[in-house]
Amino acid sequence: HLATAWKEKNMELIRKVYQRSSINQLLFAIGFFSLIVMNLQDAVVTFQLKDAYLNAFYVVIFLGLAKVVDMGTGVNAQIIATSTYWRFELFSGIVLLTVMLPLSYFLTKGYGIVGTAVAQLISISIYNLVRVIFLWKKFRLQPFSWQSVYTVLTGGVCFTLTYLLFKELHSWTGLFARSIFFIAVFAGAAIYLNLSPDIQPVLQNMKKRMGWKKEG
């Protein structure tokens, strides 16, 4: 779709793909990240894993945030790679290595494995920032909208609410209760606020397949 859009100089389609990929990936990234963070410590104890996994809690947070940033900025790599500026993708990769290698060395030396995770977060953030700025400067394309802000705020509110309600609940009961409640409120809020333009078409298609919506 992107290659065809560039060929036809259809900037509106490219903009739509860019923003939709950003908001859809951001929704999934925040949802999965929240579930992992709120359940990690209980999961380690419940599944009787090594205590070392508990010490990796902050590593998981920083690596998870790096993935949220990477997914939340949309398909900027694919847009650049299919444009006439495809060489910039190589340049941005060099920028990533230039930042990540020394940063990883110094932060790992000073803070251990947590420092490595922080270096990853900083490097990925700079890497994506460079590509976002490039696409804005060259084509006036950017991946974010007000829905992006609402998604982050909604995720934060749902996470906090779930944590406060179930912080005293542990073991299998806590894992299931927290997960089910968070998925329900986060998905419900996403549907109610219509955070993604793809939500309603997907819901309508599901209703149709399940026989909840009459034909014609």
C-alpha positions as CSV (number, residue, x, y, z in Angstrom):
1,H,0.0,0.0,0.0
2,L,2.8,2.4,0.9
3,A,4.8,1.7,-2.3
4,T,1.6,2.2,-4.4
5,A,0.8,5.4,-2.5
6,W,4.2,6.9,-3.1
7,K,4.0,5.9,-6.8
8,E,0.6,7.7,-7.1
9,K,1.8,10.5,-4.8
10,N,-1.2,9.9,-2.6
11,M,0.0,11.7,0.5
12,E,-3.4,11.4,2.2
13,L,-3.3,7.6,2.1
14,I,0.3,7.6,3.5
15,R,-0.8,10.0,6.3
16,K,-3.7,7.7,7.1
17,V,-1.5,4.6,7.2
18,Y,1.0,6.4,9.3
19,Q,-1.5,7.6,11.9
20,R,-3.6,4.5,12.0
21,S,-0.5,2.3,12.4
22,S,0.6,4.5,15.3
23,I,-2.6,4.6,17.2
24,N,-3.4,0.8,16.7
25,Q,0.1,-0.2,17.8
26,L,0.1,2.2,20.7
27,L,-3.2,0.7,22.0
28,F,-1.8,-2.8,21.9
29,A,1.6,-1.8,23.3
30,I,0.2,0.1,26.3
31,G,-2.3,-2.7,26.9
32,F,0.3,-5.5,26.9
33,F,2.9,-3.4,28.8
34,S,0.4,-2.6,31.5
35,L,-0.6,-6.3,31.9
36,I,3.0,-7.4,32.2
37,V,4.0,-4.7,34.7
38,M,1.0,-5.2,37.0
39,N,1.3,-9.0,37.0
40,L,5.1,-9.6,36.8
41,Q,5.9,-9.9,40.5
42,D,2.8,-12.1,41.2
43,A,3.6,-14.3,38.2
44,V,7.2,-14.9,39.4
45,V,5.9,-16.0,42.9
46,T,2.9,-18.0,41.5
47,F,5.0,-19.9,38.9
48,Q,7.8,-20.3,41.5
49,L,10.4,-18.8,39.2
50,K,13.9,-17.7,40.3
51,D,14.1,-14.6,42.6
52,A,16.4,-13.1,40.0
53,Y,13.3,-12.3,37.9
54,L,12.0,-10.1,40.7
55,N,15.2,-8.1,40.5
56,A,14.6,-7.6,36.8
57,F,11.4,-5.7,37.4
58,Y,12.9,-2.3,36.4
59,V,14.6,-3.9,33.4
60,V,11.2,-5.0,32.2
61,I,9.8,-1.5,32.7
62,F,12.5,0.2,30.7
63,L,12.5,-2.4,27.9
64,G,8.7,-2.3,27.8
65,L,8.7,1.5,27.5
66,A,11.2,1.2,24.7
67,K,8.8,-1.1,22.8
68,V,5.9,1.3,23.5
69,V,7.8,4.2,22.0
70,D,8.9,2.1,19.0
71,M,5.4,0.8,18.3
72,G,3.7,4.1,19.1
73,T,5.6,6.0,16.5
74,G,4.0,3.9,13.7
75,V,5.5,2.5,10.5
76,N,8.0,5.4,10.0
77,A,10.7,2.9,8.9
78,Q,8.5,1.4,6.2
79,I,7.4,4.9,5.0
80,I,11.0,6.0,4.6
81,A,12.1,2.8,3.1
82,T,9.4,3.0,0.3
83,S,10.1,6.6,-0.4
84,T,12.8,8.2,-2.6
85,Y,14.7,8.9,0.6
86,W,15.2,5.3,1.4
87,R,18.9,5.9,2.1
88,F,17.9,7.9,5.2
89,E,16.8,4.6,6.8
90,L,20.4,3.5,6.7
91,F,21.5,6.8,8.1
92,S,19.1,6.5,11.0
93,G,20.3,3.0,11.7
94,I,23.9,4.4,12.0
95,V,22.6,7.0,14.4
96,L,21.0,4.3,16.5
97,L,24.3,2.4,16.7
98,T,26.3,5.5,17.4
99,V,24.1,6.4,20.4
100,M,23.4,2.9,21.7
101,L,26.9,1.4,21.8
102,P,28.6,4.1,24.0
103,L,25.5,4.7,26.0
104,S,25.1,1.0,26.8
105,Y,28.7,0.7,27.8
106,F,28.7,3.6,30.3
107,L,25.2,2.9,31.7
108,T,25.9,-0.8,32.0
109,K,29.2,-0.1,33.7
110,G,27.5,2.3,36.2
111,Y,24.1,0.6,36.8
112,G,24.4,-3.0,35.6
113,I,21.6,-4.6,33.6
114,V,19.2,-1.8,34.5
115,G,21.6,0.6,32.8
116,T,21.5,-1.5,29.7
117,A,17.7,-1.3,29.6
118,V,17.8,2.5,30.1
119,A,20.3,2.8,27.3
120,Q,17.9,0.8,25.1
121,L,15.0,3.1,25.9
122,I,17.0,6.3,25.3
123,S,18.5,5.0,22.0
124,I,15.2,3.7,20.6
125,S,13.5,7.0,21.6
126,I,16.2,9.1,19.8
127,Y,16.1,6.7,16.8
128,N,12.4,7.1,16.3
129,L,12.5,10.9,17.1
130,V,15.0,11.4,14.3
131,R,12.7,9.5,11.8
132,V,9.6,11.3,13.0
133,I,11.3,14.7,12.6
134,F,12.6,13.7,9.2
135,L,9.2,12.7,7.9
136,W,7.7,16.0,9.2
137,K,10.4,18.1,7.7
138,K,10.2,16.4,4.3
139,F,6.6,15.5,3.9
140,R,4.7,17.2,6.8
141,L,3.8,13.7,8.0
142,Q,3.5,12.9,11.7
143,P,2.0,9.9,13.5
144,F,0.2,11.5,16.4
145,S,-3.3,12.8,17.1
146,W,-5.4,13.7,20.1
147,Q,-6.3,10.0,20.2
148,S,-2.6,9.3,21.0
149,V,-2.8,11.5,24.1
150,Y,-6.1,10.0,25.1
151,T,-4.7,6.5,24.7
152,V,-1.8,7.2,27.0
153,L,-4.0,8.9,29.6
154,T,-6.6,6.1,29.4
155,G,-3.9,3.5,29.8
156,G,-2.6,5.3,32.9
157,V,-6.0,5.7,34.5
158,C,-7.0,2.0,33.9
159,F,-3.6,0.8,35.2
160,T,-3.9,2.9,38.4
161,L,-7.5,1.9,39.0
162,T,-6.7,-1.8,38.5
163,Y,-3.7,-1.6,40.8
164,L,-5.6,0.2,43.6
165,L,-8.5,-2.3,43.4
166,F,-6.5,-5.5,43.3
167,K,-3.2,-4.6,45.1
168,E,-4.0,-6.9,48.0
169,L,-5.0,-9.8,45.8
170,H,-2.3,-12.3,44.9
171,S,-1.6,-15.7,43.4
172,W,-3.8,-17.1,40.6
173,T,-6.8,-15.1,41.8
174,G,-4.9,-11.8,41.6
175,L,-3.4,-12.6,38.2
176,F,-6.8,-13.5,36.6
177,A,-8.8,-10.7,38.4
178,R,-6.3,-7.9,37.5
179,S,-5.9,-9.1,33.9
180,I,-9.7,-9.5,33.2
181,F,-10.6,-6.2,34.9
182,F,-7.9,-4.2,33.1
183,I,-8.7,-5.7,29.7
184,A,-12.4,-5.0,30.2
185,V,-12.0,-1.4,31.3
186,F,-9.2,-0.5,28.9
187,A,-11.0,-2.1,25.9
188,G,-14.3,-0.6,27.0
189,A,-12.7,2.8,27.3
190,A,-11.1,2.5,23.9
191,I,-14.4,1.6,22.3
192,Y,-16.3,4.3,24.1
193,L,-13.8,7.0,23.3
194,N,-13.3,5.6,19.8
195,L,-9.6,5.8,20.1
196,S,-8.9,4.1,16.8
197,P,-10.9,4.5,13.6
198,D,-10.5,0.8,13.1
199,I,-12.4,-0.2,16.2
200,Q,-16.0,0.3,15.0
201,P,-15.4,-1.5,11.7
202,V,-13.9,-4.5,13.6
203,L,-16.8,-4.5,16.0
204,Q,-19.4,-4.4,13.3
205,N,-17.6,-7.2,11.5
206,M,-17.5,-9.3,14.7
207,K,-21.2,-8.7,15.3
208,K,-22.0,-9.7,11.7
209,R,-20.0,-12.9,12.0
210,M,-21.6,-13.8,15.3
211,G,-25.1,-13.1,14.0
212,W,-25.7,-10.1,16.3
213,K,-26.4,-7.9,13.4
214,K,-29.0,-8.6,10.8
215,E,-28.2,-8.3,7.2
216,G,-29.7,-5.5,5.2
